[in-house]
């Protein structure tokens, strides 16, 4: 029985993608951008703990509901065929119960903040739940994901400063551009399979213009971050960080130019370093 229990725990870990933390990193770094900017330096230990745990829980919940929504599709996609719901290792009921538990724990964390943050969390839940189904109806699920991943930014500002300033939304927009860019790289990995099974994505919509549009989105992200830096009077190290992030974007273009699956996935994974570098620039400029 002990062995069986441990096996089941591993399946839930796999369902929540806790064994593949790239998604946590991509959500974590923009959240930290917002906390440090809202606090004008080091945020409170309470908010740092709440948002770190919240990132882990909400990203995990997003993965669970995504796999539930895709349970009849994942078995036909090379990259997802071994997911726990796709191959029957976990049931639909178990996945939904796990999702509810993760959301409940996230909401308990939010209840320790202020009223504005609690109100904003309702939209976060809607966006996280809607994203997996968006790919059935629109070629822009990456935009929905960008909004879902970026919603931690206004929540962080609300929790740390009690208000939402124009810079909040500039940071949100910058993150939106960046997220659509890297999730399109991610979608390029599955493009052939998605076309066969009828899943929509920006990678399919952009077609042969995919790399050009991704480059444009990355440029817009950098320009918007420069605007954030100017308005919030960040120092030279912030702009140096943006220069390094821009070089990473150029490297990603090199990786994806031939649209090879593995190289596109490698480009996607490198976005973790983009988020970390931008955070380092903010941290060193406050």
N, C-alpha and C positions, 0 to 999 in steps of 0.2 A: 504493500500500500504506500509506503514511504517513497519508493521508486516511482510509482504511478503519479503521486502528487507532485514530485519534482518535475516529472515529464510534463504535466499539465501547466505548471508554472512557466516552463520554458516556452510553451505554445502561446501563452498570454503575453509573455515578453516579446515574442516574435510578432504577434498580432499588433502590439503597440509600437513596434519598431524600436524598442529600447536597445536592441542589439545593433542598431544602425543609427547612431546619434546625429547624422548629418542634418536631419530636419530640425532637431532640437537646437543645433548650433545656428541654423539659418533664422530661427525665430528668436533665439536668445540674444544675438548681437544687436539687432535693431531695438529690442526692448532695453538693453543696456545703454544704447545711444540716448534713448529718450529719458531714462532715469537720470543719467549724468547731466544732460542738458537742463532738465527740469529743476534739478537740485543745484545747478551751477557748481557742480563738484560732486563730492561723495554723497549718495543718497542715504536715507536712513537705513539702518540695519534691518528694520522690520520690512520695509518695502523691497529691499534687496532679496530677502528670504522669500517673501510672498511671490514676487515676480519670477524668481528662479524656479521655485517649485511649480508655479502656475504655468510657466513655459513647458516644463516637462509633462505635466498632467494634460494640458490642452493640446499639445502636439500629439501625445499618445491617444487622446480621445479622437482627434481628427483622423489619425491612421485607422482606428477601429471602425469609425463610421464610414470611412472611405472603402475599407475592405468589405464591409457589409453591403454597401451600395454596389460594389463591383464583384460581388461573390459569383455571379453568373458569367462574368467576363474574364476574370483573372486566369482562369484555366486555359484560355486561348491565347494568352500573351506570354512570350518566352520568359520575360523578366519576373512575372508574377505567378507563374503556374504552381509554385511550391508554397504559396501563402497558406496559413492555417485554415482559413475558410474555403479557399479554392480547392484544397485537396481533402477537406472533410475532417481534419484533425480537431477542429472546434465547430460547434453548432451555431446557427444564427442566434438562437436564444442566449447562448453564453456571450456572444459578442455584444449584443444589445445590453445585457445586464452589466457587462464590463464598461461599456460606454457610459451608462447612467452613473456608475460608481465614480468614474473619473471626472465626469462633469460635476457631480455632487461635491467631491473633494475640492475641485477648483472653485466652486461657488462659496464653499466654506472659507477658503482663503480670502476671496474678494470681500466677504462680509467683515473682515478685520480692517478694511480700508475705510474710505469715506463714501458719502452718498453718490457723488458724481461718478466715481469709479464703479460702483455697484450698478448704476443705471447703464453705463457704457458696456458693462459685461454682458448685458442682454443681447446687444448687437453682436458681440463676439461669439456668443453661442449660436446665433442664427447663421452667421457667416461660416463658422466651422461645420455646421450641419448641412448647409446648402451646397457648399463647394463640391462634394462628391457627386451630386446629382446634376450639377451644371453642365458637365461634359456630355450629357444626353441631349441637351437642348441648344447649346451655344458653342461656337468655336472659341469662346473667351473664358474658359474655366480658369485659366492662369490669372486673369484679372480678378476673379472672385477669390482665388487663393491669395493674391497680393493684398487684397483688402482684409482678408482673414488674418494673414500673418502680420499686417501692418497695424491692426486694431490695438495691439498691445502698446502702440506708441501713444495715442491719446489716453489710454488707461494709465500708462506710467506717468504722463504729465499730470493727470487728474489726481493720482494718488500722492505724488510727491509735492506738487505745488498747489493743488486744489483748484486749478483753472486750466483752460485751453487757450493758448495764445496762437497767433498766426504761424509762428515757427513750428508749432505742433503739426500743422497740416502740411507745411513744406516738407518736413521730415517724413510724414506719412506718404506724400506723393513721390519723394525720392525713393523710398523703400518699395512703393508700388511699381515704379519703372524697373527697379533692380529685380524684383521678384518675378515679374512677367518675363524678363530676359532670361533668368536662370531656369525658370520652370519650363520655358520653351525649349531650352537646351535639354532638359530632362525629357520632355515630350518627344523630342527628335529621336530618342532612343527607341521609343515604342511606336513611332509613326506608321511603319508598315503594318504592324499588328492592329493598331487602332483603326486604320482605314478598313481593314477586312471585317472588323466586328462592329463598326459604326460608331466608335467613340470619337468625339470632336476635340480639337485642341488648336492652339495658335500655331503649332508646328505644321499642322495640316493646312490651316488657312494661309499661312505665309508662303508655303511651298518653296520654290527656288529662291525666294527673297528672304528666307529665314535668317541667315547670318547677317544680312544687311540691316534688317529690322532689329535684330538683337543688338547689333552695334549701335544703332540709333537710340534704343532704349537705355543702353549703358551710358551713352553720352548724356542723355537727358538726366539720368540719375546723378551723374557727377556734377552737371550744371546746377541741379536743384540743391545738392549738398553744398556747393559753393555758396549759393544764396543763403542757406542756413548758416553757414560759417560767417558770412558778412553780417547778417542780421543779429547773430548772437555774439559777434565780436570774438571769434575764435582765433587762436594764434597761428603762426607760420607752420607749426608742426601738424596742424590739422590739414592744411593744404598740401603738405609733403605727403601725408597719408593718402590723400586723394590721388596724388600723382602715382604712388605705388599701386593703388587700387586700379587706376587706369591702365597701368602696365599689365596687371593681371587680366584685365578685360581683353587687351590685345593678344595675350597668350591664349586666352580662351578662343578667340577668333581663329588663331592658328590651329588649335586642336579640332575645331568643328568644321573647318573649311571643306573637308571631303565627306562630312556627314557620316563617318564611321560610328557605329553604335558605341563601341567602347571608348572612343575618344570624346564623343559627346557627353558620355557619362562622367568621364574624367574632368571635362570642363565644368560640368555642373557641380561636382564635388569641390572644386577649387574655390567656389564662392564662399565657402566657410572662411577662407583667408581674407576675402574681400571685407566681410563683416567685421572680422577681428582687427584688420588694419584700420578701418574707419573708426572703430571704437578706440583703438590706441591713440589715434589722432585727437579724438575728443578728450580722452582721459589726460593726455599730456598738455592739452590746451586750456584746462580748467584749473 
